Amino acid sequence: MSFISSLKNKLFGPPVNYQELLQNGAIIIDVRSPQEFKSGHAQKSKNIPLNILKSKTSTLKGKEVLLVCKSGGRAGMAKSILKKEGIIAHNLGPWQKVQNL
């Protein structure tokens, strides 16, 4: 495994089949601010900003969550929050990655 591949795995986790997860009921959560979300977002995504995510975890219980943001940093923090709550979450990085799913 190359250094870049190893770094991507550490930041975003192993490769994920987004289509399959969505077909099985996963939801896309965009953790950017409402202003960022309004300026562009993936069609099927729901905006839950990182700063209020912890207060919304009860609405995500029992669901698999695909997390996006601008670059993957905030989605990584969101993944940690959800993992502590027992929610399966995947950091997909930039929202554009799932724009057309």
Backbone hydrogen bonds, N-H to C=O, Kabsch-Sander energy under -0.5 kcal/mol:
donor,donor_aa,acceptor,acceptor_aa,energy
6,S,2,S,-2.5
7,L,3,F,-2.6
8,K,4,I,-2.6
9,N,5,S,-2.4
10,K,6,S,-2.0
11,L,7,L,-2.2
12,F,8,K,-3.4
13,G,8,K,-0.7
13,G,9,N,-1.6
18,Y,16,V,-1.3
21,L,17,N,-2.1
22,L,18,Y,-2.8
23,Q,19,Q,-2.5
24,N,20,E,-1.4
25,G,22,L,-1.7
26,A,21,L,-2.7
27,I,64,E,-2.2
28,I,44,K,-0.6
29,I,27,I,-0.6
29,I,66,L,-3.0
30,D,28,I,-0.5
30,D,46,K,-2.8
31,V,29,I,-0.6
31,V,68,V,-2.5
37,F,33,S,-2.5
38,K,34,P,-2.4
39,S,35,Q,-1.2
40,G,37,F,-1.3
43,Q,99,Q,-1.1
45,S,42,A,-1.8
46,K,28,I,-2.4
48,I,30,D,-1.8
48,I,46,K,-0.7
50,L,31,V,-2.3
52,I,49,P,-2.0
53,L,49,P,-0.9
53,L,50,L,-0.8
54,K,50,L,-0.5
55,S,52,I,-0.8
56,K,52,I,-0.6
56,K,53,L,-1.8
57,T,54,K,-0.9
59,T,56,K,-1.4
60,L,57,T,-1.4
61,K,57,T,-0.8
63,K,60,L,-2.0
65,V,88,I,-2.6
66,L,27,I,-3.4
67,L,65,V,-0.6
67,L,90,H,-3.5
68,V,29,I,-2.3
69,C,93,G,-1.8
76,G,72,G,-1.7
77,M,73,G,-1.7
78,A,74,R,-2.6
79,K,75,A,-2.2
80,S,76,G,-1.6
81,I,77,M,-1.9
82,L,78,A,-2.7
83,K,79,K,-2.7
84,K,80,S,-1.9
85,E,81,I,-0.8
85,E,82,L,-0.6
86,G,83,K,-1.8
87,I,82,L,-2.7
89,A,87,I,-0.5
90,H,65,V,-2.3
92,L,67,L,-2.9
92,L,90,H,-0.8
93,G,67,L,-0.5
95,W,69,C,-2.3
97,K,94,P,-1.6
98,V,95,W,-1.6
99,Q,96,Q,-0.9
101,L,98,V,-1.6
